[in-house]
Amino acid sequence: MNWLKSPTAMTKPLLDYPNHPEFEELLNSCGSMTKQLEALGRHLSVTLLDEGVVGNQFYRYITLNLNQIPVVLACSNALLEHEFFAKLLQNANTTPIGKFLFANGSAVTRDSRMELDLIHSTIINDSRLQDYFQQHKYQPEQLFWQRKSIFHYQNQLLNLIEIILPELEGFF
């Protein structure tokens, strides 16, 4: 990995569009990112960064790690009144929620309008995500691939933001 030196600390490289068909498939797939990462043949784990109630919503912040290296930063949230998803998030601990959302026989569906964008880190307005970027020495002008999804169960919703970290490219 190419680390760039800054006057104060090591910073991580900017993310280009990786030239790997598997990466493109991972970005564009409406299936389980958990299963796709597991298919890379590496040890997949989850680090719970933060969780709790803010207003009337339950939030969960995690990283998905391959061989203990964070490769996806994710934030999921559901209204507390949407009990199915709120309880799912509260009880997930260090289990990827994809294991539940995409389980055989699951009645959960992903909205077909999944958003995929290459975004500038400065437009992410979630302070916990911004804190993660700063703590892990990403460049102020860092670009990230971001997927935004909405999951449905009956009349309940779960919002999911997945930010692909540049470290993922090293696994292709």
DOBAPA-178650 format. One record per atom (N, C-alpha, C): residue number from 1; atom name; y, z, x. Coordinates in steps of 0.02 Angstrom, whole numbers, plus 50000, padded with zeros to 5 digits. Example, Ala and Ser with C-alpha at 12.3 -4.5 7.8 and 13.67 -1.06 7.14 Angstrom:
<pt 1,'N',<49716,50390,50660>>
<pt 1,'CA',<49775,50390,50615>>
<pt 1,'C',<49835,50390,50660>>
<pt 2,'N',<49888,50354,50642>>
<pt 2,'CA',<49947,50357,50684>>
<pt 2,'C',<50002,50394,50645>>
This chain:
<pt 1,'N',<49941,50000,50042>>
<pt 1,'CA',<50000,50000,50000>>
<pt 1,'C',<50062,50000,50044>>
<pt 2,'N',<50111,49961,50027>>
<pt 2,'CA',<50172,49958,50066>>
<pt 2,'C',<50221,50011,50041>>
<pt 3,'N',<50233,50061,50082>>
<pt 3,'CA',<50281,50113,50065>>
<pt 3,'C',<50347,50096,50099>>
<pt 4,'N',<50400,50102,50062>>
<pt 4,'CA',<50466,50086,50089>>
<pt 4,'C',<50500,50152,50107>>
<pt 5,'N',<50532,50153,50164>>
<pt 5,'CA',<50567,50214,50185>>
<pt 5,'C',<50638,50212,50159>>
<pt 6,'N',<50657,50269,50130>>
<pt 6,'CA',<50726,50278,50111>>
<pt 6,'C',<50754,50332,50157>>
<pt 7,'N',<50819,50341,50158>>
<pt 7,'CA',<50847,50391,50202>>
<pt 7,'C',<50821,50462,50186>>
<pt 8,'N',<50804,50475,50124>>
<pt 8,'CA',<50786,50544,50106>>
<pt 8,'C',<50712,50555,50096>>
<pt 9,'N',<50675,50504,50075>>
<pt 9,'CA',<50603,50515,50061>>
<pt 9,'C',<50568,50448,50056>>
<pt 10,'N',<50502,50453,50054>>
<pt 10,'CA',<50461,50393,50044>>
<pt 10,'C',<50469,50372,49970>>
<pt 11,'N',<50476,50308,49958>>
<pt 11,'CA',<50479,50284,49889>>
<pt 11,'C',<50425,50231,49880>>
<pt 12,'N',<50406,50221,49818>>
<pt 12,'CA',<50351,50175,49803>>
<pt 12,'C',<50377,50104,49794>>
<pt 13,'N',<50334,50056,49806>>
<pt 13,'CA',<50356,49986,49802>>
<pt 13,'C',<50369,49964,49730>>
<pt 14,'N',<50410,49913,49724>>
<pt 14,'CA',<50423,49884,49659>>
<pt 14,'C',<50360,49847,49636>>
<pt 15,'N',<50350,49845,49571>>
<pt 15,'CA',<50292,49812,49542>>
<pt 15,'C',<50308,49739,49527>>
<pt 16,'N',<50269,49694,49556>>
<pt 16,'CA',<50273,49624,49539>>
<pt 16,'C',<50222,49610,49484>>
<pt 17,'N',<50220,49548,49461>>
<pt 17,'CA',<50167,49530,49414>>
<pt 17,'C',<50104,49516,49455>>
<pt 18,'N',<50055,49561,49452>>
<pt 18,'CA',<49994,49551,49492>>
<pt 18,'C',<49959,49486,49473>>
<pt 19,'N',<49935,49452,49522>>
<pt 19,'CA',<49902,49388,49511>>
<pt 19,'C',<49827,49399,49506>>
<pt 20,'N',<49807,49436,49455>>
<pt 20,'CA',<49737,49452,49443>>
<pt 20,'C',<49722,49441,49369>>
<pt 21,'N',<49674,49399,49352>>
<pt 21,'CA',<49659,49389,49281>>
<pt 21,'C',<49639,49454,49246>>
<pt 22,'N',<49605,49499,49282>>
<pt 22,'CA',<49584,49563,49252>>
<pt 22,'C',<49644,49606,49235>>
<pt 23,'N',<49696,49603,49276>>
<pt 23,'CA',<49756,49642,49262>>
<pt 23,'C',<49791,49615,49199>>
<pt 24,'N',<49795,49549,49196>>
<pt 24,'CA',<49826,49518,49137>>
<pt 24,'C',<49787,49534,49074>>
<pt 25,'N',<49721,49534,49079>>
<pt 25,'CA',<49679,49551,49021>>
<pt 25,'C',<49691,49624,49001>>
<pt 26,'N',<49696,49668,49049>>
<pt 26,'CA',<49708,49739,49035>>
<pt 26,'C',<49775,49748,48998>>
<pt 27,'N',<49826,49713,49021>>
<pt 27,'CA',<49892,49718,48990>>
<pt 27,'C',<49891,49693,48918>>
<pt 28,'N',<49858,49638,48906>>
<pt 28,'CA',<49863,49604,48842>>
<pt 28,'C',<49810,49624,48791>>
<pt 29,'N',<49761,49662,48811>>
<pt 29,'CA',<49706,49679,48767>>
<pt 29,'C',<49727,49730,48714>>
<pt 30,'N',<49705,49719,48653>>
<pt 30,'CA',<49716,49769,48600>>
<pt 30,'C',<49658,49819,48598>>
<pt 31,'N',<49613,49813,48645>>
<pt 31,'CA',<49557,49860,48649>>
<pt 31,'C',<49576,49923,48687>>
<pt 32,'N',<49527,49960,48706>>
<pt 32,'CA',<49536,50024,48739>>
<pt 32,'C',<49552,50016,48813>>
<pt 33,'N',<49611,50039,48834>>
<pt 33,'CA',<49628,50038,48905>>
<pt 33,'C',<49580,50084,48943>>
<pt 34,'N',<49559,50139,48911>>
<pt 34,'CA',<49512,50185,48942>>
<pt 34,'C',<49448,50148,48963>>
<pt 35,'N',<49420,50109,48917>>
<pt 35,'CA',<49359,50072,48932>>
<pt 35,'C',<49370,50020,48987>>
<pt 36,'N',<49428,49988,48986>>
<pt 36,'CA',<49443,49937,49036>>
<pt 36,'C',<49450,49969,49105>>
<pt 37,'N',<49481,50027,49108>>
<pt 37,'CA',<49488,50062,49173>>
<pt 37,'C',<49420,50086,49198>>
<pt 38,'N',<49380,50111,49152>>
<pt 38,'CA',<49312,50133,49172>>
<pt 38,'C',<49272,50074,49199>>
<pt 39,'N',<49284,50015,49171>>
<pt 39,'CA',<49247,49955,49192>>
<pt 39,'C',<49264,49934,49264>>
<pt 40,'N',<49318,49960,49291>>
<pt 40,'CA',<49335,49945,49360>>
<pt 40,'C',<49288,49980,49409>>
<pt 41,'N',<49244,50022,49382>>
<pt 41,'CA',<49193,50055,49424>>
<pt 41,'C',<49220,50112,49466>>
<pt 42,'N',<49274,50141,49445>>
<pt 42,'CA',<49304,50198,49480>>
<pt 42,'C',<49297,50260,49436>>
<pt 43,'N',<49307,50318,49466>>
<pt 43,'CA',<49305,50381,49428>>
<pt 43,'C',<49370,50387,49388>>
<pt 44,'N',<49365,50390,49321>>
<pt 44,'CA',<49423,50396,49278>>
<pt 44,'C',<49431,50469,49258>>
<pt 45,'N',<49492,50494,49265>>
<pt 45,'CA',<49507,50562,49243>>
<pt 45,'C',<49576,50563,49210>>
<pt 46,'N',<49590,50618,49176>>
<pt 46,'CA',<49654,50627,49142>>
<pt 46,'C',<49687,50689,49169>>
<pt 47,'N',<49752,50684,49183>>
<pt 47,'CA',<49792,50743,49201>>
<pt 47,'C',<49840,50755,49144>>
<pt 48,'N',<49836,50813,49114>>
<pt 48,'CA',<49882,50832,49061>>
<pt 48,'C',<49946,50857,49094>>
<pt 49,'N',<50001,50821,49082>>
<pt 49,'CA',<50065,50839,49112>>
<pt 49,'C',<50105,50888,49069>>
<pt 50,'N',<50103,50877,49003>>
<pt 50,'CA',<50141,50919,48957>>
<pt 50,'C',<50118,50903,48887>>
<pt 51,'N',<50123,50952,48844>>
<pt 51,'CA',<50110,50941,48773>>
<pt 51,'C',<50146,50995,48734>>
<pt 52,'N',<50158,50981,48670>>
<pt 52,'CA',<50190,51031,48628>>
<pt 52,'C',<50228,50999,48571>>
<pt 53,'N',<50258,51043,48532>>
<pt 53,'CA',<50294,51024,48472>>
<pt 53,'C',<50368,51017,48489>>
<pt 54,'N',<50396,50961,48470>>
<pt 54,'CA',<50468,50949,48475>>
<pt 54,'C',<50490,50927,48405>>
<pt 55,'N',<50531,50968,48373>>
<pt 55,'CA',<50551,50953,48304>>
<pt 55,'C',<50490,50955,48259>>
<pt 56,'N',<50477,50900,48225>>
<pt 56,'CA',<50419,50897,48180>>
<pt 56,'C',<50363,50853,48208>>
<pt 57,'N',<50362,50845,48275>>
<pt 57,'CA',<50311,50802,48305>>
<pt 57,'C',<50275,50838,48362>>
<pt 58,'N',<50212,50819,48370>>
<pt 58,'CA',<50173,50844,48427>>
<pt 58,'C',<50172,50789,48479>>
<pt 59,'N',<50190,50806,48541>>
<pt 59,'CA',<50192,50759,48597>>
<pt 59,'C',<50139,50777,48648>>
<pt 60,'N',<50111,50727,48681>>
<pt 60,'CA',<50063,50737,48735>>
<pt 60,'C',<50078,50686,48790>>
<pt 61,'N',<50088,50711,48851>>
<pt 61,'CA',<50102,50670,48910>>
<pt 61,'C',<50045,50677,48959>>
<pt 62,'N',<50019,50621,48981>>
<pt 62,'CA',<49962,50622,49028>>
<pt 62,'C',<49968,50566,49079>>
<pt 63,'N',<49927,50572,49131>>
<pt 63,'CA',<49915,50514,49174>>
<pt 63,'C',<49840,50499,49170>>
<pt 64,'N',<49824,50435,49170>>
<pt 64,'CA',<49755,50413,49180>>
<pt 64,'C',<49749,50399,49254>>
<pt 65,'N',<49697,50425,49285>>
<pt 65,'CA',<49688,50420,49357>>
<pt 65,'C',<49623,50384,49374>>
<pt 66,'N',<49626,50342,49425>>
<pt 66,'CA',<49566,50312,49453>>
<pt 66,'C',<49557,50342,49522>>
<pt 67,'N',<49499,50371,49534>>
<pt 67,'CA',<49486,50404,49598>>
<pt 67,'C',<49543,50452,49616>>
<pt 68,'N',<49567,50489,49566>>
<pt 68,'CA',<49620,50539,49572>>
<pt 68,'C',<49689,50511,49587>>
<pt 69,'N',<49698,50446,49581>>
<pt 69,'CA',<49763,50414,49590>>
<pt 69,'C',<49791,50395,49522>>
<pt 70,'N',<49850,50422,49502>>
<pt 70,'CA',<49879,50403,49437>>
<pt 70,'C',<49893,50328,49434>>
<pt 71,'N',<49869,50296,49381>>
<pt 71,'CA',<49880,50224,49372>>
<pt 71,'C',<49913,50207,49305>>
<pt 72,'N',<49912,50254,49258>>
<pt 72,'CA',<49944,50245,49193>>
<pt 72,'C',<49977,50311,49174>>
<pt 73,'N',<50040,50307,49154>>
<pt 73,'CA',<50077,50364,49127>>
<pt 73,'C',<50082,50351,49052>>
<pt 74,'N',<50062,50400,49012>>
<pt 74,'CA',<50061,50389,48940>>
<pt 74,'C',<50093,50447,48901>>
<pt 75,'N',<50124,50428,48847>>
<pt 75,'CA',<50153,50477,48800>>
<pt 75,'C',<50128,50458,48731>>
<pt 76,'N',<50098,50506,48696>>
<pt 76,'CA',<50077,50494,48627>>
<pt 76,'C',<50108,50548,48584>>
<pt 77,'N',<50125,50529,48523>>
<pt 77,'CA',<50154,50578,48477>>
<pt 77,'C',<50138,50560,48405>>
<pt 78,'N',<50136,50613,48365>>
<pt 78,'CA',<50122,50605,48294>>
<pt 78,'C',<50160,50660,48256>>
<pt 79,'N',<50181,50643,48196>>
<pt 79,'CA',<50212,50694,48154>>
<pt 79,'C',<50161,50749,48140>>
<pt 80,'N',<50184,50811,48137>>
<pt 80,'CA',<50139,50866,48123>>
<pt 80,'C',<50106,50858,48054>>
<pt 81,'N',<50142,50828,48007>>
<pt 81,'CA',<50113,50818,47940>>
<pt 81,'C',<50058,50765,47940>>
<pt 82,'N',<50054,50724,47993>>
<pt 82,'CA',<49999,50676,48001>>
<pt 82,'C',<49943,50712,48038>>
<pt 83,'N',<49909,50755,48001>>
<pt 83,'CA',<49862,50803,48029>>
<pt 83,'C',<49806,50772,48070>>
<pt 84,'N',<49780,50715,48049>>
<pt 84,'CA',<49725,50684,48085>>
<pt 84,'C',<49745,50672,48158>>
<pt 85,'N',<49803,50640,48169>>
<pt 85,'CA',<49825,50624,48236>>
<pt 85,'C',<49853,50685,48273>>
<pt 86,'N',<49890,50728,48238>>
<pt 86,'CA',<49918,50788,48270>>
<pt 86,'C',<49861,50831,48297>>
<pt 87,'N',<49808,50840,48258>>
<pt 87,'CA',<49751,50880,48282>>
<pt 87,'C',<49714,50845,48339>>
<pt 88,'N',<49708,50780,48334>>
<pt 88,'CA',<49676,50742,48387>>
<pt 88,'C',<49712,50753,48453>>
<pt 89,'N',<49779,50749,48452>>
<pt 89,'CA',<49818,50759,48513>>
<pt 89,'C',<49813,50831,48538>>
<pt 90,'N',<49816,50878,48492>>
<pt 90,'CA',<49814,50949,48511>>
<pt 90,'C',<49747,50968,48542>>
<pt 91,'N',<49693,50935,48521>>
<pt 91,'CA',<49626,50953,48544>>
<pt 91,'C',<49600,50908,48600>>
<pt 92,'N',<49639,50859,48620>>
<pt 92,'CA',<49614,50811,48670>>
<pt 92,'C',<49608,50841,48740>>
<pt 93,'N',<49651,50887,48758>>
<pt 93,'CA',<49651,50917,48825>>
<pt 93,'C',<49651,50862,48877>>
<pt 94,'N',<49597,50857,48917>>
<pt 94,'CA',<49595,50806,48970>>
<pt 94,'C',<49546,50750,48953>>
<pt 95,'N',<49535,50739,48889>>
<pt 95,'CA',<49494,50682,48867>>
<pt 95,'C',<49541,50625,48848>>
<pt 96,'N',<49528,50565,48872>>
<pt 96,'CA',<49571,50508,48851>>
<pt 96,'C',<49566,50498,48776>>
<pt 97,'N',<49623,50492,48742>>
<pt 97,'CA',<49621,50484,48669>>
<pt 97,'C',<49588,50419,48649>>
<pt 98,'N',<49585,50371,48695>>
<pt 98,'CA',<49550,50308,48681>>
<pt 98,'C',<49477,50319,48663>>
<pt 99,'N',<49447,50373,48689>>
<pt 99,'CA',<49378,50390,48673>>
<pt 99,'C',<49370,50403,48598>>
<pt 100,'N',<49423,50431,48567>>
<pt 100,'CA',<49422,50446,48495>>
<pt 100,'C',<49446,50386,48454>>
<pt 101,'N',<49500,50356,48477>>
<pt 101,'CA',<49531,50301,48438>>
<pt 101,'C',<49484,50241,48432>>
<pt 102,'N',<49445,50228,48485>>
<pt 102,'CA',<49403,50168,48486>>
<pt 102,'C',<49329,50185,48481>>
<pt 103,'N',<49313,50245,48458>>
<pt 103,'CA',<49242,50265,48451>>
<pt 103,'C',<49208,50222,48398>>
<pt 104,'N',<49143,50213,48405>>
<pt 104,'CA',<49105,50176,48354>>
<pt 104,'C',<49114,50210,48287>>
<pt 105,'N',<49128,50171,48236>>
<pt 105,'CA',<49136,50198,48169>>
<pt 105,'C',<49205,50227,48155>>
<pt 106,'N',<49250,50224,48204>>
<pt 106,'CA',<49318,50251,48194>>
<pt 106,'C',<49354,50210,48141>>
<pt 107,'N',<49389,50244,48098>>
<pt 107,'CA',<49429,50210,48046>>
<pt 107,'C',<49501,50198,48070>>
<pt 108,'N',<49514,50213,48133>>
<pt 108,'CA',<49581,50204,48162>>
<pt 108,'C',<49590,50130,48181>>
<pt 109,'N',<49649,50104,48167>>
<pt 109,'CA',<49664,50035,48186>>
<pt 109,'C',<49730,50034,48225>>
<pt 110,'N',<49735,49985,48270>>
<pt 110,'CA',<49797,49974,48307>>
<pt 110,'C',<49837,49922,48271>>
<pt 111,'N',<49901,49934,48262>>
<pt 111,'CA',<49946,49886,48232>>
<pt 111,'C',<49944,49822,48274>>
<pt 112,'N',<49941,49765,48242>>
<pt 112,'CA',<49936,49702,48278>>
<pt 112,'C',<49999,49684,48317>>
<pt 113,'N',<50053,49720,48305>>
<pt 113,'CA',<50116,49704,48338>>
<pt 113,'C',<50127,49748,48401>>
<pt 114,'N',<50075,49755,48441>>
<pt 114,'CA',<50081,49792,48504>>
<pt 114,'C',<50135,49758,48546>>
<pt 115,'N',<50180,49798,48575>>
<pt 115,'CA',<50234,49771,48617>>
<pt 115,'C',<50214,49777,48690>>
<pt 116,'N',<50226,49725,48728>>
<pt 116,'CA',<50213,49724,48800>>
<pt 116,'C',<50275,49696,48835>>
<pt 117,'N',<50303,49737,48879>>
<pt 117,'CA',<50364,49717,48913>>
<pt 117,'C',<50364,49740,48985>>
<pt 118,'N',<50395,49701,49029>>
<pt 118,'CA',<50410,49722,49096>>
<pt 118,'C',<50480,49752,49092>>
<pt 119,'N',<50484,49818,49101>>
<pt 119,'CA',<50548,49852,49088>>
<pt 119,'C',<50574,49884,49151>>
<pt 120,'N',<50638,49894,49151>>
<pt 120,'CA',<50673,49929,49204>>
<pt 120,'C',<50668,50004,49189>>
<pt 121,'N',<50652,50043,49239>>
<pt 121,'CA',<50641,50115,49228>>
<pt 121,'C',<50701,50150,49197>>
<pt 122,'N',<50761,50124,49209>>
<pt 122,'CA',<50821,50158,49183>>
<pt 122,'C',<50827,50153,49107>>
<pt 123,'N',<50791,50107,49074>>
<pt 123,'CA',<50797,50103,49001>>
<pt 123,'C',<50749,50150,48965>>
<pt 124,'N',<50705,50183,49002>>
<pt 124,'CA',<50660,50232,48972>>
<pt 124,'C',<50700,50295,48960>>
<pt 125,'N',<50708,50313,48897>>
<pt 125,'CA',<50753,50369,48881>>
<pt 125,'C',<50717,50436,48870>>
<pt 126,'N',<50654,50439,48885>>
<pt 126,'CA',<50617,50502,48878>>
<pt 126,'C',<50625,50542,48943>>
<pt 127,'N',<50654,50601,48938>>
<pt 127,'CA',<50669,50640,48998>>
<pt 127,'C',<50606,50661,49036>>
<pt 128,'N',<50551,50673,49001>>
<pt 128,'CA',<50490,50692,49036>>
<pt 128,'C',<50463,50634,49078>>
<pt 129,'N',<50468,50574,49052>>
<pt 129,'CA',<50446,50515,49090>>
<pt 129,'C',<50492,50504,49149>>
<pt 130,'N',<50558,50511,49139>>
<pt 130,'CA',<50605,50504,49193>>
<pt 130,'C',<50592,50556,49248>>
<pt 131,'N',<50577,50618,49228>>
<pt 131,'CA',<50561,50670,49276>>
<pt 131,'C',<50500,50651,49318>>
<pt 132,'N',<50450,50621,49285>>
<pt 132,'CA',<50390,50600,49322>>
<pt 132,'C',<50408,50548,49375>>
<pt 133,'N',<50449,50499,49355>>
<pt 133,'CA',<50469,50447,49403>>
<pt 133,'C',<50506,50477,49463>>
<pt 134,'N',<50550,50523,49450>>
<pt 134,'CA',<50588,50554,49505>>
<pt 134,'C',<50543,50597,49549>>
<pt 135,'N',<50500,50637,49519>>
<pt 135,'CA',<50456,50681,49557>>
<pt 135,'C',<50408,50642,49601>>
<pt 136,'N',<50389,50582,49579>>
<pt 136,'CA',<50341,50542,49616>>
<pt 136,'C',<50373,50486,49656>>
<pt 137,'N',<50438,50491,49666>>
<pt 137,'CA',<50475,50449,49713>>
<pt 137,'C',<50475,50375,49697>>
<pt 138,'N',<50478,50358,49633>>
<pt 138,'CA',<50486,50287,49616>>
<pt 138,'C',<50558,50268,49627>>
<pt 139,'N',<50569,50205,49642>>
<pt 139,'CA',<50636,50181,49656>>
<pt 139,'C',<50678,50182,49592>>
<pt 140,'N',<50743,50194,49599>>
<pt 140,'CA',<50786,50195,49539>>
<pt 140,'C',<50785,50129,49500>>
<pt 141,'N',<50774,50073,49535>>
<pt 141,'CA',<50772,50008,49501>>
<pt 141,'C',<50701,49985,49487>>
<pt 142,'N',<50654,50032,49484>>
<pt 142,'CA',<50583,50016,49475>>
<pt 142,'C',<50570,49978,49410>>
<pt 143,'N',<50526,49928,49414>>
<pt 143,'CA',<50502,49893,49355>>
<pt 143,'C',<50432,49918,49339>>
<pt 144,'N',<50418,49926,49275>>
<pt 144,'CA',<50353,49947,49251>>
<pt 144,'C',<50332,49904,49193>>
<pt 145,'N',<50266,49891,49188>>
<pt 145,'CA',<50238,49861,49128>>
<pt 145,'C',<50229,49916,49078>>
<pt 146,'N',<50254,49905,49018>>
<pt 146,'CA',<50249,49955,48964>>
<pt 146,'C',<50217,49924,48903>>
<pt 147,'N',<50168,49961,48875>>
<pt 147,'CA',<50138,49941,48811>>
<pt 147,'C',<50157,49995,48760>>
<pt 148,'N',<50180,49972,48703>>
<pt 148,'CA',<50194,50018,48647>>
<pt 148,'C',<50149,49998,48590>>
<pt 149,'N',<50114,50048,48563>>
<pt 149,'CA',<50066,50036,48508>>
<pt 149,'C',<50076,50087,48454>>
<pt 150,'N',<50060,50066,48394>>
<pt 150,'CA',<50057,50112,48337>>
<pt 150,'C',<49985,50108,48310>>
<pt 151,'N',<49955,50167,48301>>
<pt 151,'CA',<49888,50171,48273>>
<pt 151,'C',<49894,50199,48202>>
<pt 152,'N',<49849,50174,48159>>
<pt 152,'CA',<49849,50194,48089>>
<pt 152,'C',<49782,50226,48070>>
<pt 153,'N',<49787,50278,48031>>
<pt 153,'CA',<49729,50308,47998>>
<pt 153,'C',<49751,50326,47928>>
<pt 154,'N',<49725,50293,47879>>
<pt 154,'CA',<49748,50300,47810>>
<pt 154,'C',<49823,50290,47810>>
<pt 155,'N',<49864,50338,47788>>
<pt 155,'CA',<49936,50329,47788>>
<pt 155,'C',<49970,50367,47845>>
<pt 156,'N',<49932,50383,47897>>
<pt 156,'CA',<49958,50420,47954>>
<pt 156,'C',<49967,50374,48015>>
<pt 157,'N',<50014,50394,48059>>
<pt 157,'CA',<50031,50354,48117>>
<pt 157,'C',<50028,50395,48182>>
<pt 158,'N',<50009,50361,48235>>
<pt 158,'CA',<50013,50388,48303>>
<pt 158,'C',<50049,50337,48345>>
<pt 159,'N',<50099,50358,48382>>
<pt 159,'CA',<50136,50315,48428>>
<pt 159,'C',<50110,50326,48498>>
<pt 160,'N',<50101,50272,48535>>
<pt 160,'CA',<50076,50277,48603>>
<pt 160,'C',<50116,50231,48648>>
<pt 161,'N',<50141,50259,48703>>
<pt 161,'CA',<50175,50221,48755>>
<pt 161,'C',<50132,50227,48818>>
<pt 162,'N',<50113,50170,48847>>
<pt 162,'CA',<50074,50169,48909>>
<pt 162,'C',<50116,50132,48961>>
<pt 163,'N',<50128,50166,49016>>
<pt 163,'CA',<50167,50136,49071>>
<pt 163,'C',<50119,50126,49129>>
<pt 164,'N',<50112,50063,49148>>
<pt 164,'CA',<50066,50045,49203>>
<pt 164,'C',<50102,50060,49269>>
<pt 165,'N',<50073,50103,49309>>
<pt 165,'CA',<50102,50121,49373>>
<pt 165,'C',<50082,50070,49426>>
<pt 166,'N',<50124,50056,49476>>
<pt 166,'CA',<50109,50005,49525>>
<pt 166,'C',<50045,50018,49564>>
<pt 167,'N',<50024,50080,49567>>
<pt 167,'CA',<49962,50098,49604>>
<pt 167,'C',<49900,50064,49575>>
<pt 168,'N',<49903,50044,49511>>
<pt 168,'CA',<49846,50011,49480>>
<pt 168,'C',<49826,49947,49516>>
<pt 169,'N',<49876,49912,49543>>
<pt 169,'CA',<49862,49848,49575>>
<pt 169,'C',<49812,49855,49632>>
<pt 170,'N',<49811,49912,49665>>
<pt 170,'CA',<49765,49923,49720>>
<pt 170,'C',<49692,49924,49700>>
<pt 171,'N',<49677,49927,49635>>
<pt 171,'CA',<49608,49930,49612>>
<pt 171,'C',<49581,49862,49592>>
<pt 172,'N',<49620,49808,49600>>
<pt 172,'CA',<49596,49741,49584>>
<pt 172,'C',<49580,49703,49646>>
